[in-house]
Amino acid sequence: MTHQPGALPGATATHPVLRVPPAAPAEAVAHFGASLAFHTDVSDIAAALDAGTDPGFVLLDSRSTESWEQGHIPGAVHLPTALVAERAPRLLDPAVPVVTYCWGPGCNGAARAALALAGLGYQVKEMLGGFEYWAREGFAYETRQGGERRAADPLTAPAGADACGC
């Protein structure tokens, strides 16, 4: 076995995973710490909302009215991204952090809403997974017809458990 150019010392072959070496631990701490300052996930939001106390943030659905009516997280504030600049000062307290969500991982509407809110001076995070993963993890949601809840998708949440354990 020979050492391949560009491989880590001691590695026997270059492959895509380690072709670019991992960051130094201090750089990883800075990166992942910064990521958590900008993002949260549906399980953490559900736990905060279910705690029975003020979660300390406002959950904001940045989708269209049609999307909101199709399904949204109970307790969320509806404020489409295009209306953030106009309506946020009337709907949101600048002293309370805002967590934005949109459809799902394939949509950047929550990031656009977060950017607009940050530009107005709000502290903001984005909920990873959006409404799609909220529903896929089996959390209750509201529609124009009333409340709904689907069984958790075992690919997104452990079957028969309340939390993923991560």
Buried (B, 14 or more C-beta within 10 A) or exposed (E): EEEEEEBEEEBEEBEEEEEEEEEEEEEEEEEEEEEEEEBBBBBBBBEBBEEEEEBEBBBBBBBBEEBBBBBBBEEBBBBBBBBBEEBBEEBBEEEEBBBBBBBBEEBBBBBBBBBBBEEBEBBBBBBBBBBBBBBBBBBBBBEEEEEEEEEBEEEBBEEEEEEEEE
